[in-house]
Amino acid sequence: MAMALSTEFTELLGVRHPIVLAPMGGSAGGALVGAVSRAGGLGLLGGAYGDRAWLERELPIAAEGTDQPWGVGFLTWAIDAGAVERALEFNPAAVMLSFGDPSPFADRIRRSDAALIVQVTGVDEAEQAVDVGADVIVAQGTESGGHGARRGRSTLPFVPLVVDLAAPIPVLAAGGIADGRGVAAALALGAAGALIGTRFQATAEALVDPSVSKALIEGRGQDTERSSVLDIARGASWPTETYTARTLAHPFLDRWRGREAELAGDSRARQDYQDDVARGAIPPLPVWAGEAVDLITDLPSAADLVTTLATEAEDALTWAGRLRPKDDPRAGS
Ligand SMILES: Cc1cc2nc3c(=O)[nH]c(=O)nc-3n(C[C@H](O)[C@H](O)[C@H](O)COP(=O)(O)O)c2cc1C
């Protein structure tokens, strides 16, 4: 067994690997969380808008699925204090807040036994996360799948910026990481770990339709796009002036690109979207995917994925900038 990669993050949370399952709304359910945490990563439940029925179903599955640390994530702008309160009753090791002002919930989480993780998309949000006393900060680049800042930053330059700004608070890198080389790169940038979404959506335990797994395996980064069109078309309550989402290609993107204001005022077009969903012409939800989707070619169990990511990362860090011996199967690759 290879030596484990230890960081300020693995020490703080008491996990084996510096690998975190992003709290993907809806798709990071209790089974996926339990599997990631049992394998030595940190699983975060996708609590998203704090939907109570979903939480009542999935929180017990996560809590009973592992005796290792696990956590839950919420969309800061969408939740009420009750969602956080309910989650804390299950004794998570971490609560993550993303997108919006964390201050209404930060003190309550800090008074609990859970670590406060705050995901940030820019320097102002990073400074705010430091001010509210975050235990861990996630620096999210625009390569990410799913939602993020309309005017976001790229992972490669953004992560070290946040690492310097937040020191000594440990930082996780997010956005565009889908294999062990990406995890190694995050550590080389000074991050204490990697938070990974898109890659974990294509695992056996993710709560997604098989058509989504297939789309992720076949999808190409060049076909992903950040936009508000699909949030507006489906009537989502996201603050679209601030946040867009990266998805795979979609007919409504082609039809409405650049005409978001017009779409917002066109109730007929939004009804067309619902009608297209109802007759199966478009999928019920957009396929949220990041630029690293090219690197996804299989549908492993979450445990196998965590192990592979950790092993590949150790290998990448061992060999980065060194010549492999000629008889190494990966020499010259
Ligand atoms: C399907 C999907 C759903 C997501 N839902 C959430 C969410 O509910 N809350 C959140 O904080 N982040 C969410 N994210 C963003 C992740 O936290 C993370 O920043 C992102 O997945 C990292 O980029 P990657 O997809 O390239 O790994 C979601 C991402 C995806 C792919």
The ligand as a MOL file (V3000), in Angstrom:
LIG
                    3D

  0  0  0     0  0            999 V3000
M  V30 BEGIN CTAB
M  V30 COUNTS 31 33 0 0 0
M  V30 BEGIN ATOM
M  V30 1 C -23.9010 18.1570 -11.0010 0
M  V30 2 C -23.2770 19.2030 -10.1280 0
M  V30 3 C -24.0330 19.7660 -9.1020 0
M  V30 4 C -23.4540 20.6920 -8.2470 0
M  V30 5 N -24.2010 21.1690 -7.2170 0
M  V30 6 C -23.6000 21.9500 -6.2890 0
M  V30 7 C -24.3150 22.3300 -5.1150 0
M  V30 8 O -25.4840 22.0070 -4.9390 0
M  V30 9 N -23.6580 23.0650 -4.1830 0
M  V30 10 C -22.3480 23.4210 -4.3510 0
M  V30 11 O -21.7840 24.0240 -3.4710 0
M  V30 12 N -21.6740 23.1230 -5.4670 0
M  V30 13 C -22.2620 22.3740 -6.4280 0
M  V30 14 N -21.5490 22.0330 -7.5450 0
M  V30 15 C -20.1970 22.5880 -7.7490 0
M  V30 16 C -19.1580 21.8120 -6.9690 0
M  V30 17 O -19.2090 22.1860 -5.6070 0
M  V30 18 C -17.7120 22.0400 -7.4560 0
M  V30 19 O -17.3530 23.3870 -7.3450 0
M  V30 20 C -17.4530 21.5960 -8.8780 0
M  V30 21 O -18.1040 20.3810 -9.1790 0
M  V30 22 C -15.9560 21.4420 -9.1150 0
M  V30 23 O -15.6580 21.2990 -10.4680 0
M  V30 24 P -15.6230 19.8900 -11.2480 0
M  V30 25 O -17.0580 19.5780 -11.5530 0
M  V30 26 O -14.8220 20.1830 -12.4590 0
M  V30 27 O -15.0010 18.8700 -10.3360 0
M  V30 28 C -22.1220 21.1120 -8.4380 0
M  V30 29 C -21.3740 20.5610 -9.4820 0
M  V30 30 C -21.9270 19.6210 -10.3220 0
M  V30 31 C -21.0740 19.0190 -11.4120 0
M  V30 END ATOM
M  V30 BEGIN BOND
M  V30 1 1 1 2
M  V30 2 1 2 3
M  V30 3 2 2 30
M  V30 4 2 3 4
M  V30 5 1 4 5
M  V30 6 1 4 28
M  V30 7 2 5 6
M  V30 8 1 6 7
M  V30 9 1 6 13
M  V30 10 2 7 8
M  V30 11 1 7 9
M  V30 12 1 9 10
M  V30 13 2 10 11
M  V30 14 1 10 12
M  V30 15 2 12 13
M  V30 16 1 13 14
M  V30 17 1 14 15
M  V30 18 1 14 28
M  V30 19 1 15 16
M  V30 20 1 16 17
M  V30 21 1 16 18
M  V30 22 1 18 19
M  V30 23 1 18 20
M  V30 24 1 20 21
M  V30 25 1 20 22
M  V30 26 1 22 23
M  V30 27 1 23 24
M  V30 28 2 24 25
M  V30 29 1 24 26
M  V30 30 1 24 27
M  V30 31 2 28 29
M  V30 32 1 29 30
M  V30 33 1 30 31
M  V30 END BOND
M  V30 END CTAB
M  END
